[in-house]
Amino acid sequence: MIRTFVLLICFFSLQKEKSIILWNENNKLSWHDFKGKPKPDSGAAAETASGISFGFSIKKTNENVVSFSTEVDTNFYPEESWVNTDLANAYILGHEQLHFDITELFARKFRKEISELKVSNSIKVELKTLYKNNASELDKHQKRYDEETNHSENLEIQKQWQRYIKLELKKLSKYKSIE
């Protein structure tokens, strides 16, 4: 049985990694992007490490918050992602790409939620709470994806997920990152 797994990595502050691939709808992952060492005992064909990085700044006047700005990125971490080349194929790469796409979906949801916030003295707490809730929901969604597709083995459910994520990304296209 070939299984794929996702490793979800969420960072609160923007971190400069040696190598990060930002999500871009015009650039799909390739097996060359998976640079980590395979875990032979995992039973998986590949593992995707992706996550959302988030940073913000707050401007105050006389102790009152007057504005804030944020940066939300969807990242793929090549050195933490790996593939067993003996088990790799285009279908499994598509499964791994969808893990990255799901991460982008939740980044867009997060950006949307941020856009609905009002400037207030509690904005820092609100941003951190939104981030924490979003990361938790992303993790649940990634696990559900693997469970329902049986780690890519259920072809029909895999196709359903591909259609669903494509539609959800389109619905939130207003919130994709500025490239």
LOTOR-529103 format. One line per 3 residues: their letters; for each residue x, y, z of C-alpha. Coordinates in steps of 0.001 Angstrom, whole numbers, plus 500000, padded with zeros to 6 digits. Each point is the difference from the previous one (the first is absolute). Layout:
A) X/Y/Z; ...
***
This chain:
MIR) 500000/500000/500000; 501424/503371/498938; 499205/502824/502381
TFV) 500749/503677/499907; 500016/502233/503012; 500073/503709/500562
LLI) 502028/501795/502590; 498333/503245/500911; 502286/502726/501189
CFF) 498577/503322/501117; 502175/502853/501101; 498710/503033/501859
SLQ) 502628/502445/498864; 501603/500288/496621; 503042/497799/499965
KEK) 502753/499963/497446; 500659/496389/499125; 502859/498770/497853
SII) 497543/499045/497334; 496321/500830/499756; 497726/499708/497000
LWN) 497103/502439/500122; 496670/498732/498687; 499290/501208/496484
ENN) 497135/498792/497859; 502254/500016/496925; 502800/497941/501572
KLS) 499175/496474/501069; 502272/497851/502134; 502335/497511/498355
WHD) 501794/497071/501552; 503204/502087/499780; 498518/502258/502682
FKG) 499964/497135/502538; 503545/500164/501368; 499615/498391/503422
KPK) 501229/496543/500893; 497288/497326/499552; 498723/498178/503063
PDS) 500127/496366/498870; 498075/498647/502990; 497050/502368/499504
GAA) 498383/497978/497215; 499401/503273/498160; 500982/500868/496461
AET) 500466/503663/500879; 499482/502629/502636; 499142/503652/499462
ASG) 501071/502625/502500; 497992/503147/499482; 498697/502728/502208
ISF) 498829/503537/500432; 502379/502682/501183; 498498/503102/501529
GFS) 501299/503318/501179; 498439/503305/500925; 500859/503522/501019
IKK) 497947/502430/502025; 500175/503783/499950; 499065/501848/503192
TNE) 499386/503624/500819; 499700/500970/503673; 499732/496328/501007
NVV) 497079/499432/497612; 500265/497710/496994; 499333/502055/496879
SFS) 500896/497449/497320; 501459/496572/499386; 501406/498030/497112
TEV) 500540/496304/499487; 501864/497601/497778; 498739/496468/499443
DTN) 501929/497544/497815; 499444/496404/498975; 503295/498135/500116
FYP) 501353/496675/498841; 503136/498849/501823; 502178/497940/497603
EES) 502532/498783/502576; 497211/498629/502187; 498042/498461/497112
WVN) 501115/496704/498594; 499191/497340/497436; 500799/496311/499673
TDL) 500932/500037/496318; 499224/496285/499625; 496346/500710/500835
ANA) 499629/503428/498418; 497729/500692/497063; 498004/502898/498559
YIL) 496829/498972/501828; 501690/500110/503413; 501595/503333/499103
GHE) 496484/501289/499336; 498962/498828/503455; 502958/501837/501532
QLH) 499244/503137/497961; 496479/499984/501392; 501404/500054/503549
FDI) 501829/503204/499001; 496821/501340/498354; 498013/499314/503187
TEL) 502572/502037/501904; 499459/502857/497519; 496236/499707/500457
FAR) 500375/500542/503727; 502399/502901/499434; 497280/501623/497884
KFR) 497394/499349/502688; 502357/501595/502516; 500592/503041/497763
KEI) 496225/500382/499613; 499468/499869/503765; 502754/502573/500491
SEL) 498384/502305/497432; 496804/499974/502082; 501722/501147/503208
KVS) 499565/503526/501299; 502872/502001/501431; 499897/499832/503784
NSI) 502317/499791/502988; 499308/496256/500134; 501119/499359/496403
KVE) 503148/498138/501033; 497998/497470/502023; 497387/499729/497234
LKT) 502662/499289/497356; 501692/497366/502132; 496654/498332/500744
LYK) 499029/499966/496323; 503371/498498/499113; 499751/497301/502659
NNA) 496460/499054/498954; 500958/499968/496316; 503036/497784/500639
SEL) 497850/497573/501967; 497381/499815/497237; 502714/499555/497368
DKH) 501465/497087/501923; 496568/498347/500292; 499344/500514/496299
QKR) 503353/498479/498984; 499359/496953/502178; 496465/499626/498650
YDE) 501348/500171/496441; 502433/497153/500659; 497398/497945/501874
ETN) 497303/500369/497342; 502360/499322/497102; 501755/497238/501935
HSE) 503253/501875/499379; 499252/500252/496245; 498874/496391/499494
NLE) 496303/500793/499511; 500078/501441/496493; 496369/501133/499895
IQK) 500193/501841/503328; 503338/501505/498893; 498254/501439/496918
QWQ) 497208/501383/502183; 502528/501744/502214; 501781/501459/496962
RYI) 496724/501469/498708; 499049/501295/503457; 503338/501732/500667
KLE) 500083/501508/496502; 496515/501444/500540; 500802/501320/503488
LKK) 503215/501645/498768; 498015/501656/497220; 497378/501283/502471
LSK) 502767/501638/502020; 502127/501172/497053; 499658/503573/501276
YKS) 502162/498950/502956; 502924/498372/498227; 503351/501527/500775
IE) 501338/502755/497807; 502746/498443/497927
***
